[in-house]
Amino acid sequence: MDYLWMMGYTNVQAALSLGSNLGERLTMIRDAERLLGERAGIVTVVSSIYETSPWGLTNQPDFLNRVLLMQTSLGPHALLDLIKRIEHELGRRPAGKWTAREIDIDILLYGPSVLSLETLAIPHPMLAQRRFSLLPLAEVWPDCIHPQLNKKITSLLKSCPDQGRVQRVNYLESAIA
């Protein structure tokens, strides 16, 4: 149940990670960003686009990644349901864990929420271990405090064990610019 929304939180800031390593990667990122803005709320800030080495399953093409911040009145479960529909609409089909994909959208943060359910965990449980999420998140929300670890995102980035390549490829490429 989307209890924050039901308790009157109607304008929550969410941080979402977008990634693609199949097909027209930049087009997938742009399309996902546009659809989220049309259907989930107002995209307020987007990070640069980063080209990143794959994480987890490394024998696959490099990813393009971006983090966006948005104001949404959707509860966390409704947002996740919408994300899954958008991923499907953009061509993602069920596959194994960490495999190549046309588009991947993750909820990194949802306001100050901490959820640990079978179908949804917020903050994203791997956020502090992934440079490809931390670096763009630190770019757009450097003072953000991780609600479980009680550390700034910039501090988590400095101590992140992930040494994978995360390289900015452009600065202003955005559907909202």
Secondary structure, DSSP 4 states (H G I P E B T S, - for coil): --HHHHTT--SEEEEEEEEE-SSSHHHHHHHHHHHHHHHT-EEEEE--EEEE--SSS-SSPPEEEEEEEEEE-S-HHHHHHHHHHHHHHTT-----TT---S-EEEEEEETT--EE-SS-EES-TTGGG-HHHHHHHHHH-TT-B-TTT--BHHHHHHT------EEEEESS--S--
